[in-house]
Amino acid sequence: MNVLLLSMPLFASVGGTQNAPELLNASTTRLVVTSEGAYQTSVTQNAPASASTTQSLTTGGALWTHPDGGLAWIGASVALGNCGTEVFAEYDLNNEAAELFSAFDADPPTAIWSDASPTGLEGHIVASASDANVHFAANQFYVGGDPNVRQTTVRKYTSSSSTPDWTYTFPTITTGGAKVAVSSDGSTLVAAIMDSANLSVEIAVFSPGSGTPISSTTLPPQASASLRGFDLSEDGTTLYYSQGADAYIFDVATKSILFSTSIGASFDSHAISGDGSVFAFGNFNVMRVFTKSGATYLNTVTKNLGGQVYCSMLDLSADSSTLAYAWYFYNPGTAIRIEALNVATGNVTMTHNSTGVSGLQNVIADISMCDDGSRFAVGLWGDQAGPAQELAIYSSTQNAPLTSLNLGGSIFAVDISSDGQRAAASGKAVHANTFGNGGNLTVIDAGGQDFTLRGSPRIGSSPNLEVFGPANKPAVLLSSHLPQSPPATFPGIGTLYVNRPTLIFTALGSTNGSGELTAPYPIANSPGLIGTNQYLQVLFLSPRVLSVDWAKVTFLP
């Protein structure tokens, strides 16, 4: 690549006549969630000038699949973090391990690192900061070799090393479960266990830099030892959890329960919004949404469905606008219904039905919603080789999936990137009802991007930049170690996501007659780069138009 020095200000107004830009501006909003709170910022994205404008874009579908390779593990838990660029997973049953991958990698991918320290442990569960390089895991180990006597250890990682930055072990011995969650910016990590002997939940809160808890709280005993619902608001202020047939809203700063309500039964369908103002849960024949009103929460939306059915999984968008949920018809156990609704109006905005044909249970394993509510991902147990698609990304306003995969096996966990572009899933290589072991991780992409990276951004490597824009136009790579926060809008040009004062300009060449360009992105073989970030975007010249899409790149070992 050649560094390009521009002779005029990049985004200055230029006098004289210019050709009409191939791309015009479309106003939209983007949610920004931080430890100080959540806010909406207006941005302008490039959109086709007319319905007749055609431009090549990335194709949706599978990016890569990582099978167990004969190790006979099953994918227990998965998280997609760091702006959708890193896939963190833990394996269960055999050859247990924690592994981290680049979502940009080729198929089949190579792990960034593997940590075998969870070997022999149970209760594998992971979480990742959606917009930061912070990964969190919990496991339980047997005390004295007795599977009914367990302690819980949590571990915090970054992409730079397989050695945890720190670990913490809960002193309580229990037969109950454990949970972990991370705020979107990675500044708040929360872990919890169920003290089964005393029927109480213990919550520990951490900063990313230390394994010594900022706070440790043991909540009053309740009637049940079941800890199932567990969701931290994106800003890290509010924790939702369920114990038995009750749901609780816990304030992280004051270590107090702000609100509680009966949910009627113990299920896995629970979620809270990015600022903690909305939560939702499901039960037999009903799904309920609660919205904050003053110091309390009110039941503002209720959806009922008759028959032998329950709301088995759901998730809320960070901006509180949209809820995705799924009904499971448990008799005979092969049919599901997926729906999305507008939280403010209570109106259902899409519906998709899926029925397995093999007689195997077509269970909804997981649902994950992106920040602005525009897309969500669904993972199913499926029907082995039948028509039910085990992994799919949906639009919240379209019945048919944007993209889907029939994996043959069953999914146990799914997570979507904060922008809704990618989803990661983990599970079993054969159907959950079928005897056998082995598993896989899969990353799927919704497509439709005009700029992306292809290849894991390791030091000493040279992944490719794939660019799609106006035909036969010069393209310039804009890069910086900082994002533009908030994004800056330039009428007639687009929205800049890369920090303007520290921009570096690199000539990429020109797009071809179809508007496509592939250029190498060489990364120096310098250990000092590991863990540092670059933010990338493309500017097309003559006339100047910014790519809609941008990429955060964290350099890997």
N, C-alpha and C positions, 0 to 999 in steps of 0.2 A: 504494500500500500504506500501511497505517497501522501505526505501531509500537505494539505491545501491551505494556502493563505489567501483569504478573500480580500479583494481590494475595496469592498464597500461593506457597511454594517449588514449583518446577516438578515436582520428583520426590520431594517429601516424602510420608510416609505420611499419609493423610487418614482421620480417624475417621468413624464413621457408616456407613450402608448405601450401597453403590454398585451401580449396574447391572452385571451381568456383562459384561466387555469382549467386544466382537465378535471380538477376536483374542487368542489365548493365546500362551504362550511355547514355543519349541522350541530346545533347547540344541544348539549346534554349536561348531565351532572355526574360527579364522581364522589363517592363517599370516602372520607379520610378519617380513620379512627386512630387515636393516639391515647397515651396514658392520661393526658389532660382532658380528654373528651372526644366526641365525634362531631364532625361538621361536614356539610355539603359544599363543594366548590364547583362553580360553573366552568365547563371546559367546552371547547369547540373542536369537534373531530372532522376530519376530511370525509366527505361522502361523495358518491358518484354524482356527477353534474346532472344526470338525467337517468331515467329508467333504461334508456337505450345504451348508456355508457357501459362498456364491458372492460373488465380488468381481471387478469388472472390473480388468484389468491391461493393461499395454502389449502391443501385438501384435508378434510377431516378423516378420522379413523385411528387405528392403533399406531402409536409411535414406537412402542417396544413392549416386549413381554420377557420377563425373567422367570424361567421355570426352576424347580428345585434341583434339577440336574442329578437325580438319583439320591439326594440327601434325605428325602422323604419328609421334609418339613412341610407344614401347612401355614399359609399366610394368615396370621392372627389379627394383625392391626396395621394400619397404614395411615400416613399423614403426608400431605402435599404442602410444603412450606416455602418460605423465602421467595415470595412473589411467583409461586407456581413453578420454581426451577429445581427444587430438590424433593426427592421421594424418600421418606423415612419409614422403615418397616421392621417388624419383629416377627419371628417364626416360632411356631409351636410344635409340640409332639416329638420331633426328632431333630437333632443337630440345631438346637435353638440358637438364634443369633439376632443381633441388631445389625441392619445394613442400611447404608445411605447410597442413593443413586442420583445422577443428574437426569432431570426430565428431558434435557436436550439430547441425551445420548442416542446412539444408533442402536438398531436391533440386531442381535441381542446386546443388552447393555453390560458394562463392567462396573461393579460396585466401586464407589469412591473409597469406601472402607467397610470393613466388617469387624464387629466386636462379638466374640464368642462368649463373653462373660455371663450372658443370661442362660448358658447351657444348664439344663437340669432344673430350671425354674418354671413356675407356673404363672398364669394371669398376665400374659404379655399384653401391654397396652402402650400406645405411643400418642404423642401430640407434637405439633410443630407450630411455631409462630407463622402466621400466614404471610407476613411481610418482613420477616427478619430471619437471620441465620441462627435460630435457636430451636433445638430439638430435645424432647423430654420423654422419658420412658419410665414405666413402673413394672416391677416383677415381684413375685413372691417366692420365698425359698422355705423349704421344710426345716423345722427345728427338730433335731434329733432323728431325722429321717421319717417323721410322722406327717403324712399328707394332711392331717386334720389340725396340725399345729404349724402356723406359718407366720413369717414376718415379711414386711414389704420394704423394698429398696427402690428409690428413684434415682435416675441418672440424667444429667444434663450434658448435651453434646453441642458442638458446632460441626460444620462440614470439614474443618481443618484436620481433625484427628479422630481415630476410633477410640482413643482414651477419653473417658468422660472428664469434663471440666471439674465436676464434683459429683459426689453421691451422698445420699442421706437415707438412713434406715429408721423407720418408725419403731420405737421401742415396744409398742403393743404387740403381743402375740394374739393371733386371731384365726378364725376359720372363714372370715368374711372377705369381701372383695376390695379392690383398690381402683382408683381413678386418677387421671392426670389431665391438665388443661393448661394452655398458654395464651396470653393476650396476643393480639395481632402484631404488636411491635416488639414482643419478646421481653418486655420489662417486668411482667408479672407471671410467675409460674405457680400453679396451685395443684396440690396432691391431696388425696383423701383416702382414708381406709374406714372400713366398718369394724368397730370393736364389737365382735359378736357376743362376747361374754357379758358386756354391759349394755348392749343394744344402743350404742351411741356412735355418731360419726366424728372422726378426728380429721381436722383440716389443717394443713401446713402450707404457708405462703412463702415463696422464695423470690429473691432477685436473681437475675441470670449470673451474677458474679460470685455467689456463695451458696454452699450447701447448708449453711446455718439458717434455719427458718427466720424470716422477718417476724412471723407470728405463728403460734400453734394453738389451736382451739379445739376443745372437746365439748361437743354440744350435748344438751340434755338427752337422756335416754328416751326412746320412743318404743312403740309396740312391736317393731319388726327389725330384723337384722338384714334386710334387703336394701342395698344401695345400687340403684339402677340408673336413674336419670342423673346426668352430670354435665353441665355446660357453663363455661365461663364467658361473660360478655367480652366482646372484642377489645373494649377499653380496659379490661381487667378489674373493673370496680365491683362487679356483681356476679355472684355464683348461684346458679340454679342447681338443686339436687333433689332427688326423690328418695324417701326412705319408706319402704312398704307402700301403703296406699295414700301417702301424703307428699305434697311438693313444698319446697322451702326456697325462699329468696334470702340469700346470705350476703351481707355487706362486707366486702373484703377488708376495708379500712377499719371499721368499728368492731369487726368480729362478732356481729350480731345478726339474728334472724329478723328481717324486715317484714316478712309476710309468709303466710302458709295457708294451704288449702287442701281439701281432700280431693284426690284424683280417682278414688273408687277402687282401683286395683293396681297391681304392680306390672308395668309394661316398660318398653324401651323407647317409647315415643315421647321425647322431651327436647325442648330447645329454648334458648333465650336470645334476644336480639343484641346488636352490637353495643348499645348503650344501656342495656338492662331494662328498657322501658316496656318491652313486650315479651311474654313467654307463652308457650303452648304445650299441650300434652294430649295424648290419646288414650282411649279406653274402649271397652266393648261398646260398639255402635255409636261412638261419639268422639268428636275432636273439639277441644275448647282453646280459645285464645283469650289471654288476659292482657290488659293494657293499663299502664300506670296512670293513676289519677290522684294527684296530690301525694299523700303518704301511703296510699294503698293501691291495690290492683283490682280492676273490674273485669268481669267476664264479658267481653265485647263481641265475640264471634263464637257461635256454636254450630257445628255441622253434625247431622245425624245420618246414619245409614242402617236400614233394617236388615235382618237376617243374621246368619251365623258368621259374624264379621267383627273385626276390631281394627282400630287405627294403630298400626304396628310400628311405623317409623315416621319422623317428620324433622324438618329443619327450617329455621327462620333466617332471612337475609340480615346482614349486619345493619342495614339502614332501616330495619323494622317494616319495610314495605310489603314483603311477600313471604308467603309460607308455602312450602311443598310438603305433602303428606301422602301416605299410602294406606289403603284398606286391604286387609288380608282376609279372604273368605276361607276360614279354617276348616270348613266341611264342604267339599272333600280336600281342601288345601292346595288346589292347583291354580286358583284365580286370584288376581290382584287388581286394584284400581288405583292409579296414581293421579293426584290432583294438585293444582296450585291455586292459591287465592290471593286476592288483594286484601291486605290486612285492614286498611282503612274502610273499605266498603263491604267486605265480607263476600264479595262476588268471586265465584270460581272462574278462573281464566283459562284453564286447560284441563282435559281429562284424557287419560290413556289407560286402556284395559289390556291385560296380558293373561292368557290362560295356557298353562302347560298341558302337554298332550301325553306325557309318559306315565302319569300317575304318581310321579315323585312330587314332593312338597315344593311348590313355587313360592318360597318365603321371601319377603322383602328384607334383605340383610341390612341395608343402610341407605340413607339419603343425605346429601350434602348440598347446601345452597351457597351460591356466590354472594359477594358483598352487596351488590345493588339489586339482587333479586331477579335478574334477567334470565339466569340459567341455573340448573341444578343437575346433579348426577344421582343415579339410582343404581344400586347393586342388588342382584337377585340370586337365590339359589338356582333358579332356572329349571329346565327340564331335560338335562343332559344334552341331547343333540336335537331337541325339538325347536319350535319356532320362538319360544320365549328368549329374548335377548338379555343375557345376564348383566351386561354393563351398557349404560346409555347416558348421554347428555341431552337434556331437554331444554327448550325455551319455555319460560313461564307463560307464554301466550300462544303456544302451538301444541296441538295434540300429539303429533308424530314426533319422535326423537330427532334431534339434529344429527346425531350419529350414534351408532350402537354396534355392539359386538356379541356374537354368540360364542362363548368360551368353552362350552362343553362341560366344564366343572361348575362349582358354586363359588360365589363371592361372599365373604364374611365382613368386609369393611371397605368403605369408599370415602374419598375426600376430593373436593373440587378446589381449584385455585381461586384466589380472591376475585380475579377478574372473569371467572367462568370459562376460561379458555381450555384448560386441561382437567382431567380427572384421573386419579390413581385408585386402583383396586387391588385387594389381596384376598386369597382364598385357597380353595382346595382344587386339585387337578381333576377330580371326579366329583359327581354330585354328592352333596352332604349326606344324603340318605344311603349312599352306596359305600360298601366296605372298600377300603383302600386308603392310601396316603399319598403324599406328594402335593405340591401346590405351586402357585405362581403369583407374580406381581405383574400388573398390566397398567400402562399409561395410555390414555386415549385423548385425542385432540379434536376440538370442535371445528377446526379449520377456519377459513375466511380471514386470515391475517395477510397484511401486506409487507410484513417484516418479521423475521424470526432467526434464531440461531439453530444450526444443526450440528450436533457434536458436543461432547462433554468438554467444558472449558477448563481443561487441566493445564497446568504450567508446562511449557515445552510443546504444546499441541497447536493445531491450526484448524479449529472448526470452521464451518462455512456460514456466511451470512446469506440468507435467501431474501431477495428484495423483489417486490412486485409493485409497479407503478406505471406512469405514463410511458408510452413506447418511445424508444430512441432518445432518451433524456439522460443527461449526466446525473449521477447520484453521489451524494456526499454523506459519509458516516459522521454523525455527531456523537461525541463521547465525553464523559466526565465521570469523576469518582463520586459525584453528588447528583441526586435527583433535583428537578425543578419543583419546589414546594412552596405554594401550590402551583400546579401547571399554569403556564402562561399562554394566553390566546392571542393570535395575530390574525386579524381579519384578512381573508383571501389566501392565507398561508396554512393555518391550522393551529394545533396545540402542541406546545413544546413541553416535553417531560424530562429533558436533560438540562442540568443546571447551566443557565445562560452565561454567567460571568466566568465559568471555568471550562467552557467548551473547547474541545479539540476537533478540528475538521480534517477528515481524511478522504481523499478521492477514491471512489470505488470503481469508476468506469461508467459506462452508459448502459441503460437497459436495451434489450434487443427489440425487434419489431413487435413482440408480444408483451413488452413491458416487463420482462423478467431479467434478473441479474443474480448470479452467484459469485461471491467473492470470498477469499480466505480471510480469516481473522486470526493472524498469528499471535501467540501468547508467549512471552519470553520465558525461558526455563529458569526462573528466579524464585527460590523459596520464599523470598520476602513478599511476593504477590499473593501467597496463599491466604485466603480469608478476606482479601480486600475486594472491593466492588467496582464495577464500571456500569454506567447506565448508557444505553445505546439507542439511537434513533436515526432515521434517514431523512435527508433533505433532497428533493428533486429540484433541478434547476431548469430555468427557461420554460415556463415560469417557476418560481419557487413554491413548492408544496411539501409539507411535512408528511411523513408516513403516519397513518393512524396509530400503528402499533409501535411499541418500544420494548426494550428488554433490559432486565437487571441481570448482570453476570457477576457471580461470585467465583473467583478463581480457586481452583481445586488442586489438591496434591496429586 
